[in-house]
Amino acid sequence: MPLTEDQIAEIAAQRSVSQPTMRATAPGMEKHLYTAYEVLDHGFVRVIDYMGDDAAIVQAARVSYGAGTKKSRDDSGLIRYLMRHWHSTPFEMCEVKLHVKLPVFVARQWIRHRTANVNEYSARYSILDREFYIPAPEQLAAQSTVNNQGRGAVLEGAEAAKVLEILKGDAGRAYDHYEEMLSQEGQAGLARELARMNLPANVYTQWYWKVDLHNLFHFLRLRADEHAQYEIRVYAETICKIVADWVPAAYGAFEDYRLGGVNLSAKALDCVKRMLKGEAVTQENSGMSKGEWREFEGLLG
Ligand SMILES: Cc1cc2nc3c(=O)[nH]c(=O)nc-3n(C[C@H](O)[C@H](O)[C@H](O)COP(=O)(O)OP(=O)(O)OC[C@H]3O[C@@H](n4cnc5c(N)ncnc54)[C@H](O)[C@@H]3O)c2cc1C
């Protein structure tokens, strides 16, 4: 359960109040405001605030005096043009602030995206909850034999049970010791900033994360991709659904050109042209390395 009854009540109270504003609002995003969408076993993503909508991108691109919109077909055409030509600054005019609860090992991958503003829950100041990410059985996979950064077949039976027992046992023991170190009878106990250090990387943390739409798209392109680790990918996929409702035209362009589109090298483009002319192109006469050719074939299906 990622949220307590009190926290759910607090969110409901916040959602029950609305204020008139002259600022642009996106109806698709208003419906998501404050709601926590569950991710993994104890995590969530929720929108705390946002600025801008599709029209704000168009407005900035045209440096307009008014709302900046012409016909919505013209607007989405312009947004697609901007996305296609990497004209990125108009997308930076939109911002979103998220509250995310996530395991520490996921946070370590996430924080590598430096173009955001972050404020994390302080485990120097507060005591962490007894919450650890334990993978669902279908995510408990063996090391991949073909991809050093990936997973292979799902573990089953006694092997899976043993891994789960280790994960749960270690987490529980570490948390017991954490509590024990914090509260030495009759004494002050170890400082929170030190007691936390033996907690495993699957303990949950939380942060507020604010980012503009251009950099959010960059994050989503990398982390909603099939090569990203499942545990961060599910957060990215949750955010994708929210962004699709917030800025439907921009998200549509992003989905088309970035998520679903690919970049071709000059050599790969040349191969496509030769194939279209009916030439039998192979790895040997492509000018590409074996790895490049394998990925190229993968792209063409
Ligand atoms: C599948 C996958 C595997 C990965 N594996 C590893 C790994 O094994 N080891 C590892 O260390 N990381 C790994 N990473 C993290 C990766 O190298 C990037 O750090 C991460 O994706 C953030 O990307 P970014 O720097 O482009 O994003 P951001 O930090 O958001 O930056 C966006 C862009 O701004 C510019 N920028 C931002 N800050 C600077 C700066 N200080 N100097 C210059 N330009 C800047 C760059 O153009 C950058 O692309 C992996 C990422 C993925 C998606």
The ligand as an SDF file (V2000), in Angstrom:
LIG
                    3D

 53 58  0  0  0  0  0  0  0  0999 V2000
   19.6580    1.9330  -20.8780 C   0  0  0  0  0  0  0  0  0  0  0  0
   20.6120    2.8070  -20.1120 C   0  0  0  0  0  0  0  0  0  0  0  0
   21.7870    2.2810  -19.5970 C   0  0  0  0  0  0  0  0  0  0  0  0
   22.6690    3.1130  -18.8790 C   0  0  0  0  0  0  0  0  0  0  0  0
   23.8110    2.5650  -18.3510 N   0  0  0  0  0  0  0  0  0  0  0  0
   24.6620    3.3520  -17.6430 C   0  0  0  0  0  0  0  0  0  0  0  0
   25.8620    2.8190  -17.0550 C   0  0  0  0  0  0  0  0  0  0  0  0
   26.1580    1.6380  -17.1960 O   0  0  0  0  0  0  0  0  0  0  0  0
   26.6480    3.6380  -16.3160 N   0  0  0  0  0  0  0  0  0  0  0  0
   26.3520    4.9810  -16.1470 C   0  0  0  0  0  0  0  0  0  0  0  0
   27.1080    5.6930  -15.4900 O   0  0  0  0  0  0  0  0  0  0  0  0
   25.2340    5.5020  -16.6810 N   0  0  0  0  0  0  0  0  0  0  0  0
   24.3850    4.7340  -17.4140 C   0  0  0  0  0  0  0  0  0  0  0  0
   23.2460    5.2850  -17.9410 N   0  0  0  0  0  0  0  0  0  0  0  0
   22.9510    6.7040  -17.6850 C   0  0  0  0  0  0  0  0  0  0  0  0
   23.2710    7.5660  -18.9300 C   0  0  0  0  0  0  0  0  0  0  0  0
   24.6320    7.4950  -19.2850 O   0  0  0  0  0  0  0  0  0  0  0  0
   22.8890    9.0280  -18.6490 C   0  0  0  0  0  0  0  0  0  0  0  0
   23.6410    9.4950  -17.5500 O   0  0  0  0  0  0  0  0  0  0  0  0
   21.4190    9.1890  -18.3090 C   0  0  0  0  0  0  0  0  0  0  0  0
   20.6410    8.5110  -19.2640 O   0  0  0  0  0  0  0  0  0  0  0  0
   21.0530   10.6730  -18.3100 C   0  0  0  0  0  0  0  0  0  0  0  0
   21.1300   11.1440  -19.6310 O   0  0  0  0  0  0  0  0  0  0  0  0
   21.5570   12.6440  -19.9500 P   0  0  0  0  0  0  0  0  0  0  0  0
   22.8920   12.9560  -19.3730 O   0  0  0  0  0  0  0  0  0  0  0  0
   21.4290   12.8120  -21.4430 O   0  0  0  0  0  0  0  0  0  0  0  0
   20.3800   13.4460  -19.2330 O   0  0  0  0  0  0  0  0  0  0  0  0
   20.4130   14.8650  -18.5010 P   0  0  0  0  0  0  0  0  0  0  0  0
   21.3140   14.8430  -17.3420 O   0  0  0  0  0  0  0  0  0  0  0  0
   18.9780   15.2240  -18.2700 O   0  0  0  0  0  0  0  0  0  0  0  0
   21.0000   15.8320  -19.5460 O   0  0  0  0  0  0  0  0  0  0  0  0
   20.3030   16.1630  -20.7510 C   0  0  0  0  0  0  0  0  0  0  0  0
   21.3240   16.6950  -21.7230 C   0  0  0  0  0  0  0  0  0  0  0  0
   21.8430   17.9330  -21.2150 O   0  0  0  0  0  0  0  0  0  0  0  0
   23.2340   18.0100  -21.4590 C   0  0  0  0  0  0  0  0  0  0  0  0
   23.9350   18.1010  -20.1760 N   0  0  0  0  0  0  0  0  0  0  0  0
   23.3800   18.0330  -18.9450 C   0  0  0  0  0  0  0  0  0  0  0  0
   24.3230   18.2140  -17.9830 N   0  0  0  0  0  0  0  0  0  0  0  0
   25.4940   18.3520  -18.6460 C   0  0  0  0  0  0  0  0  0  0  0  0
   26.8480   18.5350  -18.2310 C   0  0  0  0  0  0  0  0  0  0  0  0
   27.1860   18.6370  -16.9570 N   0  0  0  0  0  0  0  0  0  0  0  0
   27.7890   18.6010  -19.1760 N   0  0  0  0  0  0  0  0  0  0  0  0
   27.4830   18.5060  -20.4830 C   0  0  0  0  0  0  0  0  0  0  0  0
   26.2440   18.3470  -20.9520 N   0  0  0  0  0  0  0  0  0  0  0  0
   25.2580   18.2660  -20.0480 C   0  0  0  0  0  0  0  0  0  0  0  0
   23.6060   16.7800  -22.2840 C   0  0  0  0  0  0  0  0  0  0  0  0
   23.4940   17.0910  -23.6520 O   0  0  0  0  0  0  0  0  0  0  0  0
   22.5200   15.7980  -21.9210 C   0  0  0  0  0  0  0  0  0  0  0  0
   22.2870   14.8030  -22.9080 O   0  0  0  0  0  0  0  0  0  0  0  0
   22.3620    4.4940  -18.6660 C   0  0  0  0  0  0  0  0  0  0  0  0
   21.1660    5.0160  -19.2060 C   0  0  0  0  0  0  0  0  0  0  0  0
   20.3040    4.1980  -19.9100 C   0  0  0  0  0  0  0  0  0  0  0  0
   19.0320    4.7940  -20.4520 C   0  0  0  0  0  0  0  0  0  0  0  0
  1  2  1  0
  2  3  1  0
  2 52  2  0
  3  4  2  0
  4  5  1  0
  4 50  1  0
  5  6  2  0
  6  7  1  0
  6 13  1  0
  7  8  2  0
  7  9  1  0
  9 10  1  0
 10 11  2  0
 10 12  1  0
 12 13  2  0
 13 14  1  0
 14 15  1  0
 14 50  1  0
 15 16  1  0
 16 17  1  0
 16 18  1  0
 18 19  1  0
 18 20  1  0
 20 21  1  0
 20 22  1  0
 22 23  1  0
 23 24  1  0
 24 25  2  0
 24 26  1  0
 24 27  1  0
 27 28  1  0
 28 29  2  0
 28 30  1  0
 28 31  1  0
 31 32  1  0
 32 33  1  0
 33 34  1  0
 33 48  1  0
 34 35  1  0
 35 36  1  0
 35 46  1  0
 36 37  1  0
 36 45  1  0
 37 38  2  0
 38 39  1  0
 39 40  1  0
 39 45  2  0
 40 41  1  0
 40 42  2  0
 42 43  1  0
 43 44  2  0
 44 45  1  0
 46 47  1  0
 46 48  1  0
 48 49  1  0
 50 51  2  0
 51 52  1  0
 52 53  1  0
M  END
$$$$
